[in-house]
Amino acid sequence: MARKTQISKEVILKTALKMLIRDGYSAVNIKTLSKEIGCSTQPLVWHFNNMEGLRKALADYALKYANEKMCPSVDGAVNAFEQIGRAYIKIALYEPNLFQFVFLNGSGCYPAGNANMLTEDKGHAELIKMITKEFQITEQNAGQFLQNTVIYTHGLASFIATGMMHMSEQEIMALVNQTGHNFLIQAGVPLEKITQSYEENQNG
């Protein structure tokens, strides 16, 4: 009977994620990863069988890591949504290899679809209800606001992560905030209501 490996799956995935963030997904393979850990390839094969098995496990691990970064810690639908957007931008700005792997073309975490998938997503549906209640607008308008903001933020983050756009964090966040406020106004929310909601949640 083969002796069980002493290198845990957690150690392997944690190291693979570090390599992914540092060097990009193309640098991660069975040979380079075992060298980074300082072991033979046997523990990796034991846990994941092959590179495809490792890729799938790393995709889940990287997505969990990214989602933890984007978990909001504030009250208020719009402020929570804004915090998620800020974290999303920061991943693109400071961990571009992670952003490309998770949110663009590397991991296969997100299925393709039309724009409706944004408003039909379970988590987004709850956020739409919160925005509807907070600003007393229709769910349709709240959904349009969310859809517009997600598409804009993703596009901006993609430009940043792929090196097509170079801006400071302050400049990027100013764009996101201004555009988000404009989308709320477009959805029928008075500017004073947006400002009031933001200040209340900041002070709360």
C-alpha positions in Angstrom: 0.0 0.0 0.0 1.3 3.4 -0.9 2.3 5.7 1.9 0.0 8.6 2.4 1.5 12.1 1.7 2.3 14.4 4.5 1.7 17.5 2.4 -1.9 18.6 2.9 -4.3 19.8 0.2 -4.6 23.2 2.0 -0.8 23.7 1.8 -0.8 22.9 -1.9 -3.7 25.2 -2.7 -2.3 28.0 -0.6 1.0 27.8 -2.3 -0.6 27.6 -5.8 -2.7 30.7 -5.0 0.5 32.6 -4.0 2.2 31.6 -7.2 -0.9 32.5 -9.2 -1.1 36.0 -7.7 2.7 36.5 -8.0 3.4 35.0 -11.4 0.1 34.3 -13.2 -1.7 31.1 -13.8 0.5 30.0 -16.7 3.4 29.6 -14.2 1.5 27.1 -12.1 1.9 23.4 -13.0 2.6 20.2 -11.1 6.4 20.6 -11.5 6.8 24.3 -10.6 4.3 24.0 -7.7 6.1 21.0 -6.2 9.4 22.9 -6.5 7.8 25.9 -4.7 6.6 23.7 -1.9 9.9 21.8 -1.7 8.5 18.3 -2.3 8.1 15.7 -5.0 5.2 15.7 -7.4 3.7 12.7 -5.6 1.6 14.7 -3.1 0.0 16.8 -5.9 -0.8 13.8 -7.9 -2.2 12.1 -4.7 -4.6 14.9 -4.0 -5.5 16.1 -7.5 -4.6 13.3 -10.0 -3.6 15.7 -12.7 -3.3 19.4 -13.7 -7.0 19.6 -14.6 -7.9 18.4 -11.1 -5.6 21.0 -9.6 -7.0 23.7 -11.9 -10.5 23.1 -10.8 -9.6 23.0 -7.1 -7.5 26.2 -7.5 -10.4 27.9 -9.2 -12.7 27.3 -6.3 -10.0 28.3 -3.8 -9.1 31.5 -5.6 -12.8 32.4 -6.0 -13.3 31.9 -2.2 -10.3 34.1 -1.5 -11.6 36.8 -3.8 -15.1 36.7 -2.4 -13.8 37.0 1.1 -12.1 40.2 0.1 -15.4 41.5 -1.3 -17.6 40.7 1.7 -19.1 44.0 2.8 -18.9 45.1 6.4 -21.2 48.1 6.3 -24.9 48.6 6.5 -27.0 50.1 3.8 -27.6 48.6 0.4 -25.7 51.1 -1.7 -22.8 51.5 0.7 -22.4 47.7 0.9 -22.6 47.6 -2.9 -20.0 50.4 -3.2 -17.7 48.5 -0.8 -17.9 45.4 -2.9 -17.1 47.5 -6.0 -14.1 49.0 -4.3 -12.8 45.6 -3.3 -13.3 44.4 -6.8 -11.3 47.3 -8.2 -8.5 46.8 -5.6 -8.1 43.2 -6.7 -7.7 44.3 -10.3 -5.3 47.0 -9.2 -3.1 45.1 -6.8 -3.6 41.5 -7.7 -4.2 41.6 -11.5 -3.2 38.0 -12.0 -5.9 36.9 -9.6 -8.5 39.1 -11.2 -7.7 37.7 -14.7 -7.9 34.1 -13.5 -11.1 34.5 -11.5 -13.1 37.1 -13.3 -11.9 37.0 -16.9 -10.8 33.8 -18.7 -8.8 31.6 -16.5 -10.9 29.7 -14.0 -14.2 29.1 -15.7 -16.0 30.2 -12.5 -18.6 32.3 -14.2 -20.8 30.9 -17.1 -21.5 33.1 -20.1 -24.9 34.7 -20.4 -26.7 37.9 -21.3 -27.1 41.0 -19.1 -30.2 39.5 -17.4 -28.0 37.0 -15.5 -26.9 40.0 -13.3 -30.4 40.8 -12.1 -31.5 37.1 -11.9 -28.5 36.1 -9.7 -29.8 35.1 -6.2 -27.4 37.4 -4.3 -28.1 40.3 -6.6 -31.8 39.8 -6.4 -31.6 40.3 -2.6 -29.5 43.5 -3.1 -32.0 44.8 -5.6 -34.8 44.4 -3.0 -32.6 46.3 -0.5 -31.9 49.1 -3.0 -35.6 49.3 -3.8 -36.6 49.7 -0.2 -33.7 52.1 0.7 -34.5 54.5 -2.1 -38.2 53.8 -2.7 -37.8 53.1 -6.4 -39.1 50.3 -8.5 -37.4 46.9 -8.6 -36.9 47.4 -12.3 -35.1 50.7 -11.8 -33.0 49.2 -8.9 -32.1 46.3 -11.2 -31.1 48.6 -14.0 -28.9 50.5 -11.5 -27.2 47.3 -10.4 -26.8 46.0 -13.9 -25.2 49.3 -15.2 -22.9 49.6 -12.2 -21.7 46.0 -12.4 -21.0 46.3 -16.1 -19.2 49.6 -15.7 -17.1 48.4 -12.8 -16.2 45.2 -14.5 -15.1 47.0 -17.6 -13.0 49.4 -15.7 -11.4 46.7 -13.6 -10.7 44.6 -16.7 -8.8 47.6 -18.3 -6.8 47.9 -15.1 -6.0 44.2 -14.6 -4.8 43.7 -18.1 -2.6 46.8 -18.1 -4.6 48.7 -20.7 -5.3 51.6 -18.3 -3.0 53.1 -15.6 -4.6 55.2 -12.9 -4.2 55.7 -9.2 -6.5 54.1 -6.7 -7.9 57.5 -5.8 -8.7 58.4 -9.4 -10.3 55.0 -10.0 -12.5 55.3 -6.9 -13.6 58.8 -7.8 -14.8 57.5 -11.2 -16.6 54.6 -9.7 -18.3 56.8 -7.1 -19.4 59.5 -9.6 -20.7 57.0 -12.1 -22.5 55.1 -9.4 -24.2 58.3 -8.2 -25.1 59.1 -11.8 -26.7 55.7 -12.3 -28.8 56.2 -9.1 -30.0 59.5 -10.4 -30.8 57.8 -13.7 -32.8 55.3 -11.7 -34.9 58.1 -10.2 -33.2 58.8 -6.9 -32.7 62.5 -6.0 -29.1 63.5 -5.4 -29.9 64.7 -1.9 -31.3 61.3 -1.0 -28.1 59.6 -2.2 -26.0 62.0 -0.2 -28.2 61.6 2.9 -28.1 57.8 2.7 -24.3 57.8 2.3 -23.8 60.2 5.3 -26.2 58.2 7.5 -24.4 54.9 6.8 -21.0 56.6 7.3 -22.0 58.0 10.6 -23.8 54.8 11.7 
